[in-house]
Amino acid sequence: MLNIRKGGHRELQRYYTLMEMDFDRRELLPRLAIHKALLNGDQELLVIYDDESRMDLAYALVCCRGLYGYVLLKYFGVLPWYRDQGLGVEAMRLINKRYADRQGIIAELTAFNDENGEYIKKLRKFFSRFGYVQARADYRLGGAEVELMVKPIKGTEEISSVAHRIINDFYSRCLGAHAMSKMVDIRPVK
């Protein structure tokens, strides 16, 4: 049976290396910024593990303190040697359960090298299985267009009019003004 626990700074050292393999460097928050956010309680590193073997199977970095009661699932990944076994589905269920008291969970879908759009379609399909719906947003992360999806829990799925405030708040809690201007470009939806 899978379970979930909060990881600490030592585990971030290990999982950051995996994040560097799983995500484009242009969308990665600096390691020190994540350490700071963990200290301040702005982010949580979640580790999904097997109860019997005590082996770690997946990880997620969640921006858990923000405007309007939403959380941002910043990074989510299954360890490479456990992929394609359905563990991502089980891990996502645990994450959704963990934040069941929030207004909703926001996911950013980015694809830096997805010329035919297959990767984004795959991500969209994965998140849709769990009740995530697309939200309009006009924003770029590291130069790539971001597709925003939200899983409404207690709140509404219609966050388009305030998405720019919510996303800005998440990033401003861990990045300075200069780093934020280089990484995040978001505007109100017209």
N, C-alpha and C positions, 0 to 999 in steps of 0.2 A: 504494500500500500504506500502511496506517495504522501508526503507531508511537506510542510513549508516552514522555514525559519528565517529570521533576520540574520543577515551576515554582517560582519564587522570590517574594520579597516584591513586586517590581515587577509581576509578573504577577497576584499576588493583588489588587492595586489594580484592575486591569482586570476580573478575573473576579468580584470581589465585587459589582460593579455588575450583572453578569449574574445572580448568585445572588439579588440583591435583586428582580430581575424574575421569576426562576423559582420562588422559594420565599417562603412567607409570612414576614413579618418576625418573627412570634412563634417561628418555629423557627430563625431565623438566629442563629448565634453572632456576637458582636461582632467587628468587623474586627480590633481590637487583640488580642483573645483568640486569633484565628487566627494573627496574626503571631507572638505569643508561642509558640504551639504549634509553628509551623514552626521557630522558632529552637531550641526544645528537642527537636525530633525526634519530637514526639508526634503530629504530623499531616504529611501530604504533600499538596501540591497537584499533581495530575497533569494534564498537558495532552496530549490526543490530537491528533495532527497527521498530515497527508498528507505522505509522504516526497518525492513529486515536486514538489508545489507549495509545500511548507513552510508551508502554511496550517493554522492551528489550527482544529479541528473540534468538539472537546468538552472538557469538564473534569470533574474529580472531586476532592473533598476527602475524604481518608481519614484516620481516626484509626488510626494504625498501631502504636501502642504501648499495650498494655493487658493485662489479666488473661487468663490461660488461653490466650494465643496467638492470639486472634481479632482481626480488624480490623473497624472500623465504616466502611462506605461512607456518609459523612455527607451529601454532596451529589454529585449526578451530573446533568449536563445536556449536551445537544448545543446548539451555538450556534444561535440562532433561524433563521438563513438556511440552515442545513443540515439542518433537521428533516425528518422524514418521507421520508428517503432510505435508511433502514436503517443509518445510521452508529452509532446507539445500540447496535445488536446487535454490531457490530464492536468498538466501544469497550469494551463490557462484556466481551467475550472477552479483550481485552488486559488489562483490570483483573483479571479472574479468573486469568489467566496470571501476572501480576506477583506475586500473593499466593499462588501455588500451594504455597509452603513453610509456610504458616500453618495453624492448626487449622481456620479457616473465615472466611468473610466475612459480616458481619451488615449487614442493610439495615433502615432505619426507614422505614415507610410511614405518612405522615401526610396527612390531607386536611382542611383547615380549612373549605373551602366546597364540600363534596361531598354535597349533600343526598340524592341518589339512589344514591350509592355507586359510580357508574360509574368515577370516577377511580381509586379504590382497586382496583377490579376490574382495570382496565387495568394498573396498577402490579404487582399480584399476578401477572397473566398474564405480564408482561414478565420479572420476576425468576424465575418458575417455569421459563421456557425454559432457564435456566442452572443448574438444579439447586437453586435456593433453595426451602426449605420453611418453612412457618409454625412459629414457636416461640411458645408461650404466654408472655405478659408482661402485667403489670399496670402500665402506665405511660402518662403523659401528657407531652406536650412542648408548651410554650406554651399549655396548656389543652386541646389536642386529643389524642384517644386515638391511641396509636401501635400499629401492627401490626408485629410484628417478624418478619423472615424471615432465615434463615441458610443459607448454602451450606457444608455440611460438606466439608472437604478432607481434612485428616489427623485432625480431631477428630469429635465427634459432632454430630448435628443436635439432640439433646435438651439444650438449654442453659437450658430454662425455670427450673430450680431455681437457677441461678446468674446468670441474665440481669440481675437487679437489681444484682449486684456488678460485672459486666462493664460495663454501661452507666454506672453511677455512676463507675467508674474512668475511663472515657473522658472524661466531662464534668468530673470534678474536676481533670483534668490541664490544662484550659484555662480553667475558670471559677472564680471565687472562691465562697465559701459563699453569699453573698447572691444573686449572679446565678444560681447553680445552683438555689437554693430557689425563685426566681421562674420558672425555665425548665423544670426537670425534676422530675417527681413520679413516682417508681418505687418499687414495693413488691415483696417476694417473692411469688411465685405460691403460692396456697394450694391 
